[in-house]
């Protein structure tokens, strides 16, 4: 490969993100020696649904809508799922191209369906973050919990 992209994140000390990024580059050491750094940047990962996910006939999906799991920063599954759900709802509302859907219709279909399907997952993950991300000891306990094959299987199954 001719390039690599590396993501870093923190919920503990956001101002230190540049320091964390440098530490990752230092740890990679020899593996990236001679390479050129093209861009170093940081953006906050949305941790909550956006208050307005539909505006007129425009619907937000994925990270733009705030569909990221708080504990892990995982978002690609929810990006793909929400994109598909939005597209399918809008296509159905268009009745074969005869009409354009309204904001209210998109909210009543795509947004309501997404919230019903995944809202409980985000609620549980929010609780987990509040309990386990409050201090280092709690985070270590969470890591141990995630080492369980049962927890891994339940987590995997919840995405399907």
NUKEVO-699507 format. One record per atom (N, C-alpha, C): residue in three letters; x, y, z. Coordinates in steps of 0.2 Angstrom, whole numbers, padded with zeros to 4 digits, always signed. Layout:
N
AlaXYZ/...
***
This chain:
160
Unk+0004-0006+0000/Unk+0000+0000+0000/Unk+0004+0006+0000/Unk+0002+0012-0003/Unk+0006+0018-0003/Unk+0004+0023+0002/Unk-0001+0021+0006/Unk-0003+0026+0011/Unk-0007+0022+0017/Unk-0007+0026+0022/Unk-0011+0023+0028/Unk-0014+0029+0032/Unk-0020+0027+0034/Unk-0024+0032+0038/Unk-0025+0029+0045/Unk-0024+0033+0050/Unk-0024+0031+0057/Unk-0029+0036+0060/Unk-0034+0033+0064/Unk-0038+0037+0068/Unk-0037+0036+0075/Unk-0037+0042+0079/Unk-0036+0042+0086/Unk-0042+0045+0089/Unk-0044+0043+0095/Unk-0049+0046+0099/Unk-0049+0046+0106/Unk-0052+0051+0109/Unk-0052+0051+0117/Unk-0059+0054+0119/Unk-0061+0051+0125/Unk-0067+0054+0128/Unk-0064+0057+0135/Unk-0058+0056+0136/Unk-0055+0058+0143/Unk-0052+0065+0142/Unk-0047+0066+0137/Unk-0044+0072+0137/Unk-0043+0075+0130/Unk-0048+0078+0128/Unk-0049+0080+0121/Unk-0043+0085+0119/Unk-0041+0090+0123/Unk-0036+0094+0121/Unk-0029+0090+0120/Unk-0028+0084+0122/Unk-0022+0081+0121/Unk-0022+0076+0115/Unk-0027+0077+0110/Unk-0027+0073+0104/Unk-0021+0073+0100/Unk-0018+0079+0099/Unk-0012+0080+0095/Unk-0006+0076+0098/Unk-0006+0076+0105/Unk-0001+0072+0109/Unk-0002+0064+0108/Unk-0008+0062+0108/Unk-0010+0055+0106/Unk-0008+0053+0099/Unk-0009+0058+0094/Unk-0008+0056+0087/Unk+0000+0056+0087/Unk+0004+0060+0090/Unk+0011+0059+0090/Unk+0014+0053+0093/Unk+0011+0051+0098/Unk+0012+0045+0101/Unk+0011+0039+0097/Unk+0006+0039+0093/Unk+0005+0033+0088/Unk+0010+0033+0083/Unk+0012+0039+0080/Unk+0017+0039+0075/Unk+0024+0037+0078/Unk+0025+0039+0084/Unk+0031+0037+0087/Unk+0031+0029+0088/Unk+0026+0026+0090/Unk+0025+0019+0091/Unk+0026+0015+0085/Unk+0024+0018+0079/Unk+0024+0015+0073/Unk+0031+0015+0070/Unk+0035+0020+0072/Unk+0042+0020+0071/Unk+0045+0018+0064/Unk+0048+0012+0064/Unk+0051+0009+0058/Unk+0046+0008+0053/Unk+0040+0006+0055/Unk+0035+0004+0050/Unk+0033+0010+0045/Unk+0034+0016+0048/Unk+0033+0022+0044/Unk+0039+0026+0042/Unk+0045+0024+0044/Unk+0051+0028+0042/Unk+0051+0029+0035/Unk+0053+0036+0034/Unk+0054+0038+0027/Unk+0047+0040+0023/Unk+0042+0039+0027/Unk+0035+0041+0024/Unk+0034+0048+0025/Unk+0029+0051+0021/Unk+0028+0058+0022/Unk+0021+0058+0025/Unk+0021+0063+0030/Unk+0014+0064+0033/Unk+0010+0069+0029/Unk+0005+0067+0026/Unk+0001+0071+0022/Unk-0004+0076+0026/Unk-0007+0073+0031/Unk-0011+0078+0035/Unk-0012+0075+0042/Unk-0012+0079+0047/Unk-0014+0077+0053/Unk-0020+0082+0055/Unk-0025+0079+0057/Unk-0031+0083+0059/Unk-0035+0079+0064/Unk-0039+0083+0068/Unk-0044+0079+0073/Unk-0051+0083+0072/Unk-0056+0078+0073/Unk-0062+0081+0072/Unk-0066+0077+0078/Unk-0071+0080+0081/Unk-0075+0077+0086/Unk-0079+0072+0083/Unk-0080+0066+0086/Unk-0084+0061+0084/Unk-0091+0063+0087/Unk-0096+0063+0083/Unk-0103+0064+0086/Unk-0105+0059+0090/Unk-0107+0061+0096/Unk-0109+0056+0101/Unk-0116+0056+0103/Unk-0120+0060+0099/Unk-0128+0060+0100/Unk-0131+0061+0094/Unk-0137+0059+0093/Unk-0141+0060+0087/Unk-0141+0068+0086/Unk-0141+0070+0080/Unk-0142+0077+0079/Unk-0149+0079+0080/Unk-0150+0085+0083/Unk-0157+0087+0085/Unk-0161+0087+0079/Unk-0158+0089+0073/Unk-0162+0089+0067/Unk-0159+0085+0061/Unk-0162+0079+0060/Unk-0159+0075+0055/Unk-0162+0075+0048/Unk-0167+0079+0048/Unk-0171+0080+0041/Unk-0172+0087+0041/Unk-0171+0090+0035/Unk-0172+0097+0034/Unk-0175+0098+0027/Unk-0181+0099+0026/Unk-0184+0099+0019/Unk-0184+0092+0017/Unk-0181+0091+0011/Unk-0180+0084+0008/Unk-0173+0081+0009/Unk-0169+0084+0013/Unk-0162+0082+0014/Unk-0162+0078+0021/Unk-0160+0072+0021/Unk-0159+0068+0027/Unk-0152+0066+0028/Unk-0150+0067+0035/Unk-0143+0065+0037/Unk-0143+0058+0038/Unk-0137+0055+0037/Unk-0136+0047+0038/Unk-0129+0047+0041/Unk-0128+0041+0044/Unk-0121+0040+0047/Unk-0119+0045+0052/Unk-0112+0046+0052/Unk-0109+0051+0056/Unk-0113+0058+0056/Unk-0115+0060+0050/Unk-0118+0067+0050/Unk-0124+0067+0054/Unk-0128+0061+0055/Unk-0134+0061+0059/Unk-0132+0060+0066/Unk-0126+0058+0068/Unk-0124+0056+0075/Unk-0125+0049+0076/Unk-0124+0045+0071/Unk-0125+0038+0072/Unk-0119+0034+0073/Unk-0116+0036+0079/Unk-0109+0033+0081/Unk-0110+0030+0088/Unk-0107+0024+0089/Unk-0107+0021+0095/Unk-0102+0024+0100/Unk-0105+0026+0106/Unk-0101+0030+0110/Unk-0095+0026+0113/Unk-0096+0020+0115/Unk-0090+0016+0118/Unk-0084+0015+0113/Unk-0086+0014+0107/Unk-0080+0012+0102/Unk-0079+0017+0097/Unk-0084+0022+0095/Unk-0083+0026+0090/Unk-0084+0023+0083/Unk-0087+0017+0083/Unk-0089+0013+0077/Unk-0095+0016+0074/Unk-0094+0017+0068/Unk-0100+0021+0064/Unk-0101+0018+0057/Unk-0097+0014+0054/Unk-0097+0012+0047/Unk-0104+0008+0046/Unk-0105+0003+0051/Unk-0111-0001+0051/Unk-0117+0003+0051/Unk-0118+0008+0055/Unk-0123+0013+0056/Unk-0124+0017+0050/Unk-0118+0019+0047/Unk-0118+0023+0041/Unk-0121+0020+0035/Unk-0119+0014+0034/Unk-0122+0010+0029/Unk-0129+0008+0030/Unk-0131+0006+0036/Unk-0138+0004+0038/Unk-0143+0010+0037/Unk-0141+0016+0040/Unk-0145+0022+0039/Unk-0145+0025+0032/Unk-0140+0024+0028/Unk-0140+0026+0021/Unk-0145+0022+0017/Unk-0145+0016+0019/Unk-0150+0011+0015/Unk-0157+0012+0017/Unk-0158+0013+0024/Unk-0165+0014+0027/Unk-0168+0021+0024/Unk-0163+0026+0024/Unk-0166+0033+0021/Unk-0168+0032+0014/Unk-0163+0029+0010/Unk-0164+0028+0003/Unk-0171+0024+0001/Unk-0172+0019+0005/Unk-0177+0014+0004/Unk-0184+0018+0006/Unk-0184+0022+0011/Unk-0190+0025+0013/Unk-0191+0031+0008/Unk-0186+0034+0006/Unk-0188+0040+0001/Unk-0190+0037-0006/Unk-0187+0032-0008/Unk-0189+0029-0014/Unk-0197+0027-0014/Unk-0198+0024-0008/Unk-0205+0021-0007/Unk-0210+0027-0007/Unk-0208+0033-0004/Unk-0212+0039-0003/Unk-0213+0042-0010/Unk-0208+0041-0014/Unk-0209+0045-0021/Unk-0214+0041-0026/Unk-0216+0035-0024/Unk-0221+0032-0028/Unk-0219+0031-0035/Unk-0213+0029-0036/Unk-0211+0028-0043/Unk-0209+0034-0047/Unk-0207+0039-0043/Unk-0205+0045-0046/Unk-0211+0050-0047/Unk-0217+0049-0045/Unk-0223+0053-0046/Unk-0223+0059-0041/Unk-0219+0059-0036/Unk-0220+0064-0031/Unk-0213+0065-0027/Unk-0212+0070-0024/Unk-0206+0071-0019/Unk-0209+0071-0012/Unk-0205+0067-0008/Unk-0208+0067-0001/Unk-0207+0073+0003/Unk-0211+0074+0008/Unk-0210+0080+0013/Unk-0206+0078+0019/Unk-0203+0083+0022/Unk-0199+0082+0028/Unk-0203+0078+0033/Unk-0209+0079+0034/Unk-0213+0076+0039/Unk-0214+0068+0037/Unk-0214+0067+0031/Unk-0215+0060+0028/Unk-0208+0056+0030/Unk-0203+0060+0028/Unk-0196+0057+0029/Unk-0195+0055+0037/Unk-0197+0060+0041/Unk-0196+0059+0048/Unk-0201+0053+0051/Unk-0207+0053+0048/Unk-0212+0048+0050/Unk-0209+0041+0048/Unk-0205+0040+0042/Unk-0203+0034+0040/Unk-0196+0032+0042/Unk-0191+0035+0038/Unk-0184+0034+0040/Unk-0182+0035+0047/Unk-0183+0041+0049/Unk-0181+0043+0056/Unk-0185+0039+0061/Unk-0191+0038+0061/Unk-0195+0034+0066/Unk-0193+0027+0066/Unk-0192+0024+0060/Unk-0189+0017+0059/Unk-0182+0016+0062/Unk-0178+0021+0060/Unk-0171+0020+0063/Unk-0171+0020+0070/Unk-0175+0025+0073/Unk-0175+0026+0080/Unk-0178+0020+0084/Unk-0183+0017+0081/Unk-0186+0011+0084/Unk-0181+0005+0084/Unk-0178+0005+0078/Unk-0173-0001+0078/Unk-0167+0000+0082/Unk-0164+0006+0082/Unk-0157+0006+0085/Unk-0157+0011+0091/Unk-0163+0014+0093/Unk-0163+0019+0099/Unk-0161+0015+0105/Unk-0164+0009+0106/Unk-0162+0005+0112/Unk-0154+0004+0113/Unk-0151+0002+0107/Unk-0144+0001+0107/Unk-0140+0007+0109/Unk-0142+0013+0107/Unk-0138+0019+0109/Unk-0140+0021+0116/Unk-0146+0019+0119/Unk-0147+0020+0126/Unk-0142+0016+0130/Unk-0142+0010+0128/Unk-0138+0005+0132/Unk-0130+0007+0132/Unk-0128+0009+0126/Unk-0121+0011+0125/Unk-0120+0018+0129/Unk-0125+0022+0129/Unk-0124+0028+0133/Unk-0123+0027+0140/Unk-0127+0022+0143/Unk-0127+0020+0150/Unk-0120+0017+0151/Unk-0118+0012+0147/Unk-0111+0009+0147/Unk-0105+0014+0148/Unk-0106+0020+0144/Unk-0101+0025+0144/Unk-0101+0028+0150/Unk-0107+0030+0153/Unk-0107+0034+0159/Unk-0104+0030+0165/Unk-0106+0023+0165/Unk-0103+0019+0170/Unk-0096+0017+0170/Unk-0094+0015+0164/Unk-0087+0012+0163/Unk-0082+0017+0161/Unk-0084+0023+0158/Unk-0079+0028+0156/Unk-0078+0034+0161/Unk-0080+0033+0167/Unk-0079+0038+0172/Unk-0072+0038+0175/Unk-0068+0033+0175/Unk-0062+0033+0178/Unk-0058+0027+0175/Unk-0051+0027+0176/Unk-0047+0022+0173/Unk-0049+0015+0176/Unk-0050+0014+0182/Unk-0052+0008+0185/Unk-0058+0005+0181/Unk-0063+0009+0180/Unk-0069+0007+0177/Unk-0068+0005+0170/Unk-0064+0009+0167/Unk-0062+0007+0160/Unk-0059+0000+0159/Unk-0054-0001+0164/Unk-0051-0007+0164/Unk-0056-0013+0165/Unk-0060-0012+0169/Unk-0066-0017+0171/Unk-0070-0018+0164/Unk-0071-0013+0161/Unk-0075-0014+0154/Unk-0071-0018+0149/Unk-0064-0016+0149/Unk-0060-0020+0144/Unk-0060-0028+0146/Unk-0060-0029+0152/Unk-0060-0036+0155/Unk-0067-0039+0153/Unk-0072-0035+0154/Unk-0079-0038+0152/Unk-0080-0039+0145/Unk-0077-0035+0141/Unk-0077-0036+0133/Unk-0073-0042+0131/Unk-0068-0044+0135/Unk-0064-0050+0134/Unk-0068-0057+0134/Unk-0074-0056+0136/Unk-0079-0062+0137/Unk-0081-0064+0130/Unk-0081-0070+0128/Unk-0083-0073+0122/Unk-0091-0071+0121/Unk-0094-0072+0127/Unk-0102-0071+0127/Unk-0103-0064+0125/Unk-0100-0059+0128/Unk-0101-0052+0127/Unk-0099-0050+0120/Unk-0094-0053+0117/Unk-0092-0052+0110/Unk-0098-0054+0106/Unk-0100-0060+0107/Unk-0106-0063+0103/Unk-0112-0059+0103/Unk-0114-0057+0109/Unk-0120-0053+0110/Unk-0119-0046+0106/Unk-0113-0043+0107/Unk-0112-0037+0103/Unk-0112-0038+0096/Unk-0109-0043+0093/Unk-0109-0045+0086/Unk-0116-0046+0084/Unk-0120-0050+0088/Unk-0127-0051+0086/Unk-0131-0045+0086/Unk-0130-0040+0090/Unk-0134-0034+0090/Unk-0133-0030+0084/Unk-0128-0031+0080/Unk-0127-0027+0074/Unk-0130-0030+0068/Unk-0132-0036+0069/Unk-0135-0040+0063/Unk-0143-0039+0063/
***
